[in-house]
Amino acid sequence: MGDAAPESLILDLLEWVASGERSYEDVMDAWRTSCPRLPVWEDANDRGLLNQEWINGRCAIRITTAGLALLDQHRASTHSPTKSSINSGLSPQSHNAPA
């Protein structure tokens, strides 16, 4: 069995598909890989995060409710302020701002 795709790449794919309707061809051009160690498209499909629908004779790729839930979970975990940023009164992004 091959290695699973890194979660960050799957999240990138989901963000990209969620940002607008994508054709199957667009998705394949951008995300298909021949590398057996990086099966982003395959893993996202196997996990039920994407759905293929035929609309007016063309295959459209859409994010599923499971995919949206994973994105929401990721956004909530990455956008919640850290304890140190709450104590300092700074947002997490402001720690990296140039002086």
N, C-alpha and C positions, 0 to 999 in steps of 0.2 A: 504494500500500500504506500502511496506517495505521501510526502509531507503536506500538511495543511498550509494554505496561504496565510501569510501574516495578517492578523486581524486588522491592522491599520490599512492595508491595501483593500481589504473587503469593505471597510468603512468608506474609503475614498470612492470605490465603485458605487456604493449605495448613495453617497452624497451626489455623485455625478448623475446617476439615473434619477434621483429624486428632484434634481434641479430643473428637469424638463423632459418631455417625452423623447425617448430615444428609439431609433429603429434598431432592429437586430444587426443590420449592417454596420451602423455607427458603433454599436457596442463591440462587435467583433473587431472592427478596425482599431479601436482604442484599447481593448482589454484582453483579447485572446493572445495566448502565448504558447509557444511550443516547448517551453521549459517545464518538465514534469515536476519540478520542485516549487513552482509558482502558479498553481491552478486557481487563480482568483475567481474567474468566471465560473468554473466548475464547482468550487466550494460554495460560492454564493447561491448557486442553483440547488446544490445538494442540501443546503440548509433551509431552503424555502424562502430565501430573502428576495428573490426576483421572480417575476412571472412573465411569460410570453403570451401575448394576445394577438390574434389576427384581426386587424381593423382595416376595412376597405382594401383587402387584398395584400396588406403588408403586415409584417410581424413587428409589433411594438413591444418594447421591454419596459416593464413598470416595477416599481418597488412594491413589495407585499406589506401587509400589516406587520408581519414578523420583522421585515427589514426596517420599517419605520420605528418599531419598538426598539430595535437594536440601536438605531441612530439616536433616538431620544435618550436611551440609557447612556450612551457614550457622551452625548452633549451634556447631560446632567452631571456626569462624573468629571468631565474636563472643564466645565464652566463654573463649577461651584468654587467659591473662594476658599483659599487655604487658611489655616489658622494663623499663620504668620502674616498674611496679607490683611486679615481682619484686624489683628493687633496693631499693625503698623498704619492702618488706614489707607493702604495702597491697594490697587487692584493687582491681580497676578501679572497683568501685562506691563504695568508700570515699573516693575522690578527690572525689566530688560531694557527700559528706555535709556538712551544715551544721556549722560549728565550735562 
